[in-house]
Structure formats: C-alpha cells, structure tokens
Amino acid sequence: MRIINILEQEINLKKIKLENELERVLNNRTLSTDQITKEAIDIVNKLTNTNNSLVTLGSYLNKEEKKQN
C-alpha cells in the first residue's frame, strides 16, 4: 500500500505544480493574449488529465477495498 501512497502524492504534487504554473502564466503581463491563451489551455488540459488520474486511482482503491471486505 505504500507504493499507492507514493503514487497519490506524486499526482497531487504534479497538480499543485500545474496550478502554480497556470497562475504564473495568467499573471504574466509580458506575454501576448494569444500566448497566454495557448499556454493556459495547454496547462488546463494537463490539469484535467492529472485530475482524471486522481479520480481513476481513487476508483481503483475503492474497488480493491471492497474486494477485501
């Protein structure tokens, strides 16, 4: 179960980094609107994938927990 905790923490860390990067891009006044939009969409897509990974992992853990009971 320890590896599952490590995996969960790694995914959460990736999510936090992406959220920070999104905030940095949105607040960057040196980029053009097109650059901000392009980068923000790319980061949001990565965040979506990361969130989906967390949901999938959670579903897997719930399913495994039910098997054990």
C-alpha positions in Angstrom: 0.0 0.0 0.0 3.0 2.3 0.5 3.5 2.5 -3.3 -0.1 3.6 -3.7 0.6 6.5 -1.2 3.7 7.5 -3.2 1.8 7.4 -6.4 -1.0 9.5 -5.0 1.4 12.1 -3.6 3.3 12.3 -6.9 0.0 13.0 -8.8 -1.0 15.6 -6.2 2.4 17.3 -6.5 2.0 17.4 -10.2 -1.4 19.0 -9.8 -0.1 21.7 -7.5 2.8 22.5 -9.8 0.4 22.8 -12.8 -1.9 25.1 -10.8 1.1 27.3 -9.9 2.2 27.4 -13.5 -1.3 28.3 -14.6 -1.4 31.2 -12.2 2.1 32.3 -13.3 1.0 32.3 -17.0 -2.3 34.2 -16.3 -0.4 36.9 -14.3 2.4 37.3 -16.8 2.0 40.7 -18.4 4.9 40.3 -20.8 3.1 37.6 -22.9 0.6 38.4 -25.6 -3.0 37.5 -25.2 -2.6 34.7 -27.8 0.5 33.3 -25.9 -1.4 33.4 -22.6 -4.4 31.7 -24.1 -2.4 29.0 -25.8 -0.3 28.2 -22.7 -3.3 28.4 -20.3 -5.3 25.9 -22.5 -2.3 23.6 -22.5 -1.9 23.7 -18.8 -5.7 23.3 -18.2 -5.6 20.2 -20.4 -2.7 18.8 -18.3 -4.6 19.6 -15.1 -7.6 17.7 -16.5 -5.5 14.7 -17.2 -4.0 14.9 -13.7 -7.4 15.2 -12.1 -8.6 12.3 -14.1 -5.6 10.3 -12.9 -6.6 11.0 -9.2 -10.2 10.0 -9.8 -9.1 6.8 -11.5 -6.7 6.0 -8.7 -9.4 6.7 -6.2 -11.9 4.4 -8.0 -9.3 1.7 -8.2 -8.6 1.9 -4.5 -12.3 1.9 -3.6 -12.8 -1.2 -5.8 -9.8 -3.0 -4.2 -11.0 -2.1 -0.7 -14.5 -3.5 -1.5 -12.9 -6.7 -2.7 -11.0 -7.2 0.6 -14.2 -6.7 2.6 
